[in-house]
Amino acid sequence: MSDQAMTRRAEPELFVVGDDGGVHLVVSRCARCASPWFPARAVCGSCGSAEVTAERVGPEGTVYASTMVRIGPPAFETPYCLAYLDVDGLRVLAPVQAEGRSASGSLAPGTPVRLVAGAVGDSAVPTYVARPPIDGGDHDA
């Protein structure tokens, strides 16, 4: 196999950590129809335009819906909370952590969260997690 065949394309930057510790997602926004996309892409998924620009969104958002995962992959300690978040016009999925540990319950819709850098399960891959307010916000069991 040639060296060229073994070369992997560089992964796009998914997020950056701001000076305030908050995670800003790197998205693309279409110049033609204004649709945002995460992860960023070269062509708009709504209208097909290649006129897209990169921008950063976040780190603040609100919970759209969440659930407790009770049976998961071996590398993930269960139970853990996953939530769909509304962040600056986008809906993204993120694990929820409270003070460095998994959230103890699902979060009610509308709960404010902040995206921060974190780890999920036993993974050493850097990612983002949603952190509810220190008081934990509104929980559903």
OpenMM code with the backbone's topology and positions (N, CA, C; nanometers):
from openmm import Vec3, app, unit

residues = "MET SER ASP GLN ALA MET THR ARG ARG ALA GLU PRO GLU LEU PHE VAL VAL GLY ASP ASP GLY GLY VAL HIS LEU VAL VAL SER ARG CYS ALA ARG CYS ALA SER PRO TRP PHE PRO ALA ARG ALA VAL CYS GLY SER CYS GLY SER ALA GLU VAL THR ALA GLU ARG VAL GLY PRO GLU GLY THR VAL TYR ALA SER THR MET VAL ARG ILE GLY PRO PRO ALA PHE GLU THR PRO TYR CYS LEU ALA TYR LEU ASP VAL ASP GLY LEU ARG VAL LEU ALA PRO VAL GLN ALA GLU GLY ARG SER ALA SER GLY SER LEU ALA PRO GLY THR PRO VAL ARG LEU VAL ALA GLY ALA VAL GLY ASP SER ALA VAL PRO THR TYR VAL ALA ARG PRO PRO ILE ASP GLY GLY ASP HIS ASP ALA".split()
positions = [
    Vec3(0.0850, -0.1174, 0.0000),
    Vec3(0.0000, 0.0000, 0.0000),
    Vec3(0.0895, 0.1237, 0.0000),
    Vec3(0.0567, 0.2201, -0.0791),
    Vec3(0.1391, 0.3409, -0.0898),
    Vec3(0.1191, 0.4317, 0.0306),
    Vec3(0.2174, 0.5211, 0.0520),
    Vec3(0.2044, 0.6186, 0.1608),
    Vec3(0.0830, 0.7070, 0.1406),
    Vec3(0.0556, 0.7380, 0.0147),
    Vec3(-0.0574, 0.8246, -0.0155),
    Vec3(-0.1893, 0.7569, 0.0240),
    Vec3(-0.2008, 0.6270, 0.0012),
    Vec3(-0.3236, 0.5550, 0.0358),
    Vec3(-0.3423, 0.5469, 0.1862),
    Vec3(-0.2331, 0.5527, 0.2623),
    Vec3(-0.2426, 0.5420, 0.4071),
    Vec3(-0.2632, 0.6773, 0.4746),
    Vec3(-0.2512, 0.7853, 0.4005),
    Vec3(-0.2663, 0.9183, 0.4583),
    Vec3(-0.4133, 0.9438, 0.4906),
    Vec3(-0.4398, 0.9832, 0.6115),
    Vec3(-0.5768, 1.0151, 0.6523),
    Vec3(-0.6007, 1.1638, 0.6376),
    Vec3(-0.7201, 1.1960, 0.5995),
    Vec3(-0.7575, 1.3360, 0.5923),
    Vec3(-0.7675, 1.3917, 0.7339),
    Vec3(-0.7205, 1.5115, 0.7529),
    Vec3(-0.7259, 1.5740, 0.8848),
    Vec3(-0.8711, 1.5958, 0.9249),
    Vec3(-0.9033, 1.5649, 1.0473),
    Vec3(-1.0383, 1.5861, 1.0985),
    Vec3(-1.0615, 1.7357, 1.1179),
    Vec3(-1.1806, 1.7833, 1.0863),
    Vec3(-1.2081, 1.9255, 1.1084),
    Vec3(-1.2143, 1.9564, 1.2575),
    Vec3(-1.1870, 2.0796, 1.2906),
    Vec3(-1.1952, 2.1241, 1.4289),
    Vec3(-1.3423, 2.1264, 1.4710),
    Vec3(-1.3772, 2.0524, 1.5752),
    Vec3(-1.5159, 2.0451, 1.6195),
    Vec3(-1.5513, 2.1531, 1.7204),
    Vec3(-1.4550, 2.1867, 1.8067),
    Vec3(-1.4814, 2.2880, 1.9089),
    Vec3(-1.3514, 2.3497, 1.9553),
    Vec3(-1.3638, 2.4656, 2.0187),
    Vec3(-1.2499, 2.5314, 2.0816),
    Vec3(-1.2916, 2.5689, 2.2238),
    Vec3(-1.1943, 2.5694, 2.3133),
    Vec3(-1.2203, 2.6075, 2.4519),
    Vec3(-1.1818, 2.7535, 2.4668),
    Vec3(-1.2774, 2.8359, 2.5088),
    Vec3(-1.2531, 2.9783, 2.5259),
    Vec3(-1.1743, 3.0078, 2.6515),
    Vec3(-1.1308, 3.1329, 2.6643),
    Vec3(-1.0562, 3.1760, 2.7827),
    Vec3(-1.1367, 3.1580, 2.9104),
    Vec3(-1.2690, 3.1594, 2.8987),
    Vec3(-1.3557, 3.1436, 3.0156),
    Vec3(-1.3827, 2.9976, 3.0490),
    Vec3(-1.3212, 2.9035, 2.9740),
    Vec3(-1.3395, 2.7609, 2.9990),
    Vec3(-1.4599, 2.7017, 2.9271),
    Vec3(-1.5408, 2.7864, 2.8653),
    Vec3(-1.6573, 2.7369, 2.7926),
    Vec3(-1.6180, 2.6842, 2.6560),
    Vec3(-1.6915, 2.5843, 2.6095),
    Vec3(-1.6674, 2.5256, 2.4785),
    Vec3(-1.7521, 2.5977, 2.3745),
    Vec3(-1.6863, 2.6381, 2.2674),
    Vec3(-1.7541, 2.6996, 2.1542),
    Vec3(-1.7488, 2.5996, 2.0389),
    Vec3(-1.8636, 2.5572, 1.9898),
    Vec3(-1.8699, 2.4630, 1.8787),
    Vec3(-1.8369, 2.5356, 1.7491),
    Vec3(-1.7604, 2.4710, 1.6620),
    Vec3(-1.7276, 2.5275, 1.5310),
    Vec3(-1.8333, 2.4760, 1.4336),
    Vec3(-1.9126, 2.5674, 1.3795),
    Vec3(-2.0224, 2.5325, 1.2900),
    Vec3(-2.0022, 2.6003, 1.1550),
    Vec3(-2.0765, 2.5554, 1.0578),
    Vec3(-2.0812, 2.6283, 0.9310),
    Vec3(-2.2206, 2.6879, 0.9191),
    Vec3(-2.2271, 2.8081, 0.8606),
    Vec3(-2.3560, 2.8737, 0.8389),
    Vec3(-2.3639, 2.9105, 0.6917),
    Vec3(-2.4762, 2.8783, 0.6320),
    Vec3(-2.4968, 2.9030, 0.4905),
    Vec3(-2.5251, 3.0506, 0.4649),
    Vec3(-2.4544, 3.1078, 0.3686),
    Vec3(-2.4764, 3.2478, 0.3321),
    Vec3(-2.6075, 3.2655, 0.2562),
    Vec3(-2.6544, 3.1611, 0.1910),
    Vec3(-2.7759, 3.1703, 0.1112),
    Vec3(-2.9031, 3.1552, 0.1965),
    Vec3(-2.9087, 3.0504, 0.2805),
    Vec3(-3.0329, 3.0252, 0.3550),
    Vec3(-3.0175, 3.0411, 0.5066),
    Vec3(-2.8968, 3.0691, 0.5552),
    Vec3(-2.8657, 3.0936, 0.6969),
    Vec3(-2.8742, 2.9696, 0.7854),
    Vec3(-2.8848, 2.8510, 0.7285),
    Vec3(-2.8894, 2.7282, 0.8088),
    Vec3(-2.7544, 2.7026, 0.8743),
    Vec3(-2.7545, 2.6700, 1.0059),
    Vec3(-2.6300, 2.6331, 1.0731),
    Vec3(-2.6133, 2.4808, 1.0697),
    Vec3(-2.4870, 2.4343, 1.0672),
    Vec3(-2.4587, 2.2910, 1.0655),
    Vec3(-2.3447, 2.2585, 1.1597),
    Vec3(-2.3644, 2.1516, 1.2378),
    Vec3(-2.2595, 2.0991, 1.3242),
    Vec3(-2.2630, 1.9475, 1.3127),
    Vec3(-2.1464, 1.8858, 1.2880),
    Vec3(-2.0195, 1.9516, 1.2629),
    Vec3(-2.0230, 2.0325, 1.1332),
    Vec3(-1.9276, 2.1247, 1.1230),
    Vec3(-1.9199, 2.2120, 1.0059),
    Vec3(-1.9040, 2.1280, 0.8798),
    Vec3(-1.9579, 2.1788, 0.7712),
    Vec3(-1.9480, 2.1090, 0.6423),
    Vec3(-1.9216, 2.2096, 0.5319),
    Vec3(-1.8755, 2.1585, 0.4180),
    Vec3(-1.8386, 2.2443, 0.3057),
    Vec3(-1.9588, 2.2844, 0.2207),
    Vec3(-2.0686, 2.2083, 0.2306),
    Vec3(-2.1881, 2.2350, 0.1518),
    Vec3(-2.3084, 2.2339, 0.2450),
    Vec3(-2.3982, 2.3291, 0.2276),
    Vec3(-2.5189, 2.3382, 0.3098),
    Vec3(-2.6080, 2.2166, 0.2857),
    Vec3(-2.6506, 2.1542, 0.3936),
    Vec3(-2.7384, 2.0385, 0.3846),
    Vec3(-2.8822, 2.0745, 0.3549),
    Vec3(-2.9181, 2.2018, 0.3648),
    Vec3(-3.0552, 2.2446, 0.3366),
    Vec3(-3.0749, 2.2843, 0.1914),
    Vec3(-2.9842, 2.3678, 0.1387),
    Vec3(-3.0054, 2.4212, 0.0038),
    Vec3(-2.8971, 2.3806, -0.0956),
    Vec3(-2.7897, 2.3158, -0.0494),
    Vec3(-2.6845, 2.2697, -0.1387),
    Vec3(-2.5812, 2.3743, -0.1760),
    Vec3(-2.5898, 2.4923, -0.1183),
    Vec3(-2.4953, 2.5984, -0.1501),
    Vec3(-2.3576, 2.5688, -0.0913),
    Vec3(-2.2544, 2.6036, -0.1644),
    Vec3(-2.1176, 2.5927, -0.1142),
    Vec3(-2.0731, 2.7230, -0.0481),
    Vec3(-2.1623, 2.8187, -0.0393),
    Vec3(-2.1313, 2.9468, 0.0246),
    Vec3(-2.1568, 2.9363, 0.1742),
    Vec3(-2.0651, 2.8709, 0.2437),
    Vec3(-2.0765, 2.8547, 0.3884),
    Vec3(-1.9571, 2.9204, 0.4558),
    Vec3(-1.9793, 2.9708, 0.5755),
    Vec3(-1.8723, 3.0312, 0.6532),
    Vec3(-1.8654, 2.9631, 0.7889),
    Vec3(-1.7461, 2.9573, 0.8447),
    Vec3(-1.7268, 2.8983, 0.9768),
    Vec3(-1.7546, 3.0036, 1.0831),
    Vec3(-1.8166, 2.9610, 1.1900),
    Vec3(-1.8369, 3.0485, 1.3049),
    Vec3(-1.8405, 2.9635, 1.4308),
    Vec3(-1.8323, 3.0303, 1.5433),
    Vec3(-1.8366, 2.9613, 1.6730),
    Vec3(-1.9664, 2.9963, 1.7435),
    Vec3(-2.0249, 2.8952, 1.8078),
    Vec3(-2.1468, 2.9167, 1.8856),
    Vec3(-2.1279, 2.8594, 2.0252),
    Vec3(-2.2105, 2.9054, 2.1194),
    Vec3(-2.2030, 2.8571, 2.2563),
    Vec3(-2.1235, 2.9541, 2.3409),
    Vec3(-2.0935, 2.9213, 2.4615),
    Vec3(-2.1072, 2.7921, 2.5264),
    Vec3(-2.2403, 2.7712, 2.6001),
    Vec3(-2.3269, 2.8718, 2.6014),
    Vec3(-2.4526, 2.8591, 2.6764),
    Vec3(-2.5605, 2.7960, 2.5898),
    Vec3(-2.6466, 2.7169, 2.6515),
    Vec3(-2.7582, 2.6554, 2.5808),
    Vec3(-2.8659, 2.6146, 2.6787),
    Vec3(-2.9706, 2.5531, 2.6262),
    Vec3(-3.0783, 2.5020, 2.7107),
    Vec3(-3.1125, 2.3597, 2.6681),
    Vec3(-3.1623, 2.2832, 2.7626),
    Vec3(-3.2006, 2.1450, 2.7359),
    Vec3(-3.3300, 2.1430, 2.6551),
    Vec3(-3.3290, 2.0677, 2.5460),
    Vec3(-3.4502, 2.0420, 2.4685),
    Vec3(-3.5170, 1.9160, 2.5225),
    Vec3(-3.4372, 1.8111, 2.5423),
    Vec3(-3.4865, 1.6841, 2.5973),
    Vec3(-3.3663, 1.6082, 2.6518),
    Vec3(-3.3901, 1.5207, 2.7493),
    Vec3(-3.2809, 1.4398, 2.8026),
    Vec3(-3.3340, 1.3047, 2.8469),
    Vec3(-3.2405, 1.2124, 2.8629),
    Vec3(-3.2767, 1.0779, 2.9067),
    Vec3(-3.1631, 1.0187, 2.9883),
    Vec3(-3.1973, 0.9261, 3.0725),
    Vec3(-3.0963, 0.8519, 3.1470),
    Vec3(-3.0673, 0.7222, 3.0722),
    Vec3(-2.9397, 0.6968, 3.0453),
    Vec3(-2.8975, 0.5726, 2.9818),
    Vec3(-2.8612, 0.4769, 3.0935),
    Vec3(-2.9306, 0.3653, 3.0993),
    Vec3(-2.9079, 0.2694, 3.2075),
    Vec3(-2.8308, 0.1459, 3.1617),
    Vec3(-2.8308, 0.1183, 3.0328),
    Vec3(-2.7520, 0.0093, 2.9759),
    Vec3(-2.6723, 0.0690, 2.8614),
    Vec3(-2.5396, 0.0687, 2.8751),
    Vec3(-2.4564, 0.1324, 2.7740),
    Vec3(-2.3350, 0.0491, 2.7410),
    Vec3(-2.2479, 0.1036, 2.6577),
    Vec3(-2.1247, 0.0326, 2.6222),
    Vec3(-2.0374, 0.0104, 2.7461),
    Vec3(-1.9528, -0.0922, 2.7425),
    Vec3(-1.8697, -0.1239, 2.8592),
    Vec3(-1.7829, -0.0092, 2.9088),
    Vec3(-1.7371, 0.0790, 2.8214),
    Vec3(-1.6473, 0.1876, 2.8626),
    Vec3(-1.7199, 0.2992, 2.9371),
    Vec3(-1.8530, 0.2944, 2.9407),
    Vec3(-1.9308, 0.4005, 3.0033),
    Vec3(-1.9968, 0.3494, 3.1310),
    Vec3(-1.9710, 0.4199, 3.2399),
    Vec3(-2.0330, 0.3827, 3.3670),
    Vec3(-2.1786, 0.4283, 3.3646),
    Vec3(-2.2691, 0.3366, 3.3858),
    Vec3(-2.4117, 0.3694, 3.3863),
    Vec3(-2.4601, 0.3843, 3.5294),
    Vec3(-2.5659, 0.4580, 3.5515),
    Vec3(-2.6406, 0.5340, 3.4519),
    Vec3(-2.5720, 0.6675, 3.4219),
    Vec3(-2.6006, 0.7218, 3.3031),
    Vec3(-2.5526, 0.8551, 3.2680),
    Vec3(-2.6594, 0.9263, 3.1870),
    Vec3(-2.6507, 1.0566, 3.1864),
    Vec3(-2.7512, 1.1388, 3.1210),
    Vec3(-2.6998, 1.1884, 2.9860),
    Vec3(-2.7854, 1.1776, 2.8838),
    Vec3(-2.7606, 1.2376, 2.7528),
    Vec3(-2.8696, 1.3400, 2.7279),
    Vec3(-2.8330, 1.4513, 2.6661),
    Vec3(-2.9331, 1.5554, 2.6417),
    Vec3(-2.9161, 1.6158, 2.5032),
    Vec3(-3.0301, 1.6460, 2.4418),
    Vec3(-3.0302, 1.7319, 2.3234),
    Vec3(-3.0365, 1.8742, 2.3751),
    Vec3(-2.9469, 1.9581, 2.3223),
    Vec3(-2.9358, 2.0961, 2.3673),
    Vec3(-2.9622, 2.1913, 2.2518),
    Vec3(-3.0266, 2.3011, 2.2808),
    Vec3(-3.0415, 2.4086, 2.1844),
    Vec3(-2.9332, 2.5115, 2.2148),
    Vec3(-2.8432, 2.5310, 2.1173),
    Vec3(-2.7302, 2.6228, 2.1320),
    Vec3(-2.7267, 2.7139, 2.0096),
    Vec3(-2.7640, 2.8376, 2.0273),
    Vec3(-2.7577, 2.9376, 1.9199),
    Vec3(-2.8177, 2.8883, 1.7881),
    Vec3(-2.9373, 2.8319, 1.7940),
    Vec3(-3.0069, 2.7889, 1.6729),
    Vec3(-2.9756, 2.6486, 1.6256),
    Vec3(-2.8886, 2.5787, 1.6963),
    Vec3(-2.8542, 2.4400, 1.6635),
    Vec3(-2.9078, 2.3477, 1.7707),
    Vec3(-2.9328, 2.2238, 1.7351),
    Vec3(-2.9669, 2.1219, 1.8350),
    Vec3(-2.8568, 2.0173, 1.8306),
    Vec3(-2.7863, 1.9994, 1.9416),
    Vec3(-2.6736, 1.9061, 1.9489),
    Vec3(-2.6942, 1.8094, 2.0648),
    Vec3(-2.6345, 1.6919, 2.0522),
    Vec3(-2.6399, 1.5901, 2.1567),
    Vec3(-2.5128, 1.5978, 2.2408),
    Vec3(-2.5283, 1.5901, 2.3719),
    Vec3(-2.4114, 1.5949, 2.4597),
    Vec3(-2.4375, 1.5146, 2.5866),
    Vec3(-2.3335, 1.4502, 2.6394),
    Vec3(-2.3467, 1.3907, 2.7719),
    Vec3(-2.3549, 1.5023, 2.8753),
    Vec3(-2.4230, 1.4747, 2.9844),
    Vec3(-2.4386, 1.5743, 3.0911),
    Vec3(-2.3525, 1.5334, 3.2088),
    Vec3(-2.2742, 1.6280, 3.2593),
    Vec3(-2.1936, 1.6036, 3.3789),
    Vec3(-2.2176, 1.7157, 3.4780),
    Vec3(-2.2215, 1.6792, 3.6034),
    Vec3(-2.2371, 1.7773, 3.7107),
    Vec3(-2.1137, 1.7697, 3.7991),
    Vec3(-2.0374, 1.8789, 3.8010),
    Vec3(-1.9154, 1.8855, 3.8835),
    Vec3(-1.8233, 1.7661, 3.8593),
    Vec3(-1.7958, 1.7337, 3.7322),
    Vec3(-1.6996, 1.6302, 3.6983),
    Vec3(-1.7504, 1.4881, 3.7065),
    Vec3(-1.8776, 1.4684, 3.7355),
    Vec3(-1.9336, 1.3328, 3.7391),
    Vec3(-2.0619, 1.3333, 3.6572),
    Vec3(-2.1078, 1.2151, 3.6239),
    Vec3(-2.2318, 1.2061, 3.5478),
    Vec3(-2.3463, 1.2638, 3.6285),
    Vec3(-2.4406, 1.3262, 3.5597),
    Vec3(-2.5590, 1.3795, 3.6266),
    Vec3(-2.6385, 1.2632, 3.6856),
    Vec3(-2.7016, 1.2857, 3.7994),
    Vec3(-2.7733, 1.1787, 3.8679),
    Vec3(-2.9157, 1.1605, 3.8185),
    Vec3(-2.9633, 1.2489, 3.7335),
    Vec3(-3.0978, 1.2365, 3.6781),
    Vec3(-3.1083, 1.3145, 3.5500),
    Vec3(-3.2139, 1.2880, 3.4756),
    Vec3(-3.2327, 1.3631, 3.3520),
    Vec3(-3.2687, 1.5068, 3.3857),
    Vec3(-3.2532, 1.5946, 3.2888),
    Vec3(-3.2796, 1.7368, 3.3095),
    Vec3(-3.4085, 1.7764, 3.2400),
    Vec3(-3.4843, 1.8629, 3.3027),
    Vec3(-3.6104, 1.9092, 3.2466),
    Vec3(-3.5851, 1.9994, 3.1262),
    Vec3(-3.6745, 1.9964, 3.0276),
    Vec3(-3.6624, 2.0890, 2.9148),
    Vec3(-3.6545, 2.2333, 2.9644),
    Vec3(-3.5688, 2.3120, 2.8984),
    Vec3(-3.5516, 2.4515, 2.9357),
    Vec3(-3.4436, 2.4763, 3.0393),
    Vec3(-3.3879, 2.3701, 3.0979),
    Vec3(-3.2808, 2.3866, 3.1964),
    Vec3(-3.1585, 2.4488, 3.1286),
    Vec3(-3.1041, 2.5564, 3.1838),
    Vec3(-2.9831, 2.6147, 3.1235),
    Vec3(-2.8624, 2.5247, 3.1478),
    Vec3(-2.7743, 2.5168, 3.0495),
    Vec3(-2.6500, 2.4398, 3.0620),
    Vec3(-2.5371, 2.5208, 2.9996),
    Vec3(-2.4171, 2.4789, 3.0307),
    Vec3(-2.2963, 2.5406, 2.9743),
    Vec3(-2.2119, 2.4282, 2.9175),
    Vec3(-2.1634, 2.4441, 2.7964),
    Vec3(-2.0737, 2.3458, 2.7370),
    Vec3(-1.9328, 2.3682, 2.7900),
    Vec3(-1.8704, 2.2609, 2.8378),
    Vec3(-1.7336, 2.2655, 2.8895),
    Vec3(-1.6581, 2.1442, 2.8355),
    Vec3(-1.5253, 2.1498, 2.8387),
    Vec3(-1.4438, 2.0358, 2.7960),
    Vec3(-1.4545, 1.9263, 2.9009),
    Vec3(-1.4550, 1.8032, 2.8544),
    Vec3(-1.4645, 1.6923, 2.9482),
    Vec3(-1.4340, 1.5606, 2.8802),
    Vec3(-1.4414, 1.4558, 2.9572),
    Vec3(-1.4194, 1.3203, 2.9069),
    Vec3(-1.5475, 1.2409, 2.9278),
    Vec3(-1.5659, 1.1442, 2.8413),
    Vec3(-1.6835, 1.0590, 2.8521),
    Vec3(-1.6365, 0.9159, 2.8686),
    Vec3(-1.6822, 0.8504, 2.9732),
    Vec3(-1.6421, 0.7128, 2.9982),
    Vec3(-1.4927, 0.7013, 3.0186),
    Vec3(-1.4358, 0.5921, 2.9686),
    Vec3(-1.2924, 0.5670, 2.9815),
    Vec3(-1.2122, 0.6295, 2.8684),
    Vec3(-1.2774, 0.7061, 2.7824),
    Vec3(-1.2130, 0.7610, 2.6641),
    Vec3(-1.1168, 0.8738, 2.6992),
    Vec3(-1.0036, 0.8749, 2.6289),
    Vec3(-0.9080, 0.9847, 2.6431),
    Vec3(-0.9287, 1.0882, 2.5336),
    Vec3(-1.0296, 1.0665, 2.4496),
    Vec3(-1.0574, 1.1593, 2.3399),
    Vec3(-1.1225, 1.2843, 2.3979),
    Vec3(-1.0657, 1.4016, 2.3692),
    Vec3(-1.1265, 1.5235, 2.4223),
    Vec3(-1.2624, 1.5481, 2.3567),
    Vec3(-1.3568, 1.5885, 2.4364),
    Vec3(-1.4906, 1.6162, 2.3861),
    Vec3(-1.5526, 1.7268, 2.4693),
    Vec3(-1.6785, 1.7550, 2.4434),
    Vec3(-1.7512, 1.8541, 2.5212),
    Vec3(-1.8635, 1.7844, 2.5967),
    Vec3(-1.8977, 1.8415, 2.7103),
    Vec3(-2.0087, 1.7914, 2.7911),
    Vec3(-2.0933, 1.9111, 2.8332),
    Vec3(-2.2173, 1.8830, 2.8673),
    Vec3(-2.3072, 1.9873, 2.9171),
    Vec3(-2.3038, 1.9861, 3.0688),
    Vec3(-2.2912, 2.1025, 3.1266),
    Vec3(-2.2907, 2.1134, 3.2722),
    Vec3(-2.4080, 2.2010, 3.3145),
    Vec3(-2.4984, 2.1448, 3.3956),
    Vec3(-2.6098, 2.2249, 3.4468),
    Vec3(-2.5613, 2.3195, 3.5557),
    Vec3(-2.6473, 2.4110, 3.6001),
    Vec3(-2.6089, 2.5002, 3.7108),
    Vec3(-2.5648, 2.4196, 3.8323),
    Vec3(-2.4860, 2.4829, 3.9176),
    Vec3(-2.4315, 2.4153, 4.0369),
    Vec3(-2.5418, 2.3507, 4.1199),
    Vec3(-2.6580, 2.4140, 4.1300),
    Vec3(-2.7664, 2.3552, 4.2094),
    Vec3(-2.8297, 2.2360, 4.1390),
    Vec3(-2.7838, 2.2065, 4.0139),
    Vec3(-2.8330, 2.0898, 3.9426),
    Vec3(-2.9499, 2.1172, 3.8527),
    Vec3(-3.0134, 2.2336, 3.8643),
    Vec3(-3.1259, 2.2645, 3.7774),
    Vec3(-3.2462, 2.1791, 3.8090),
    Vec3(-3.3414, 2.1785, 3.7205),
    Vec3(-3.4622, 2.0983, 3.7382),
    Vec3(-3.4341, 1.9580, 3.6919),
    Vec3(-3.4580, 1.8605, 3.7787),
    Vec3(-3.4347, 1.7202, 3.7454),
    Vec3(-3.5659, 1.6460, 3.7327),
    Vec3(-3.5680, 1.5510, 3.6412),
    Vec3(-3.6736, 1.4524, 3.6326),
    Vec3(-3.6119, 1.3203, 3.6694),
    Vec3(-3.6833, 1.2355, 3.7339),
    Vec3(-3.6263, 1.1074, 3.7754),
    Vec3(-3.6289, 1.0061, 3.6661),
] * unit.nanometer
topology = app.Topology()
chain = topology.addChain("A")
for resn in residues:
    res = topology.addResidue(resn, chain)
    for name in ("N", "CA", "C"):
        topology.addAtom(name, app.Element.getBySymbol(name[0]), res)
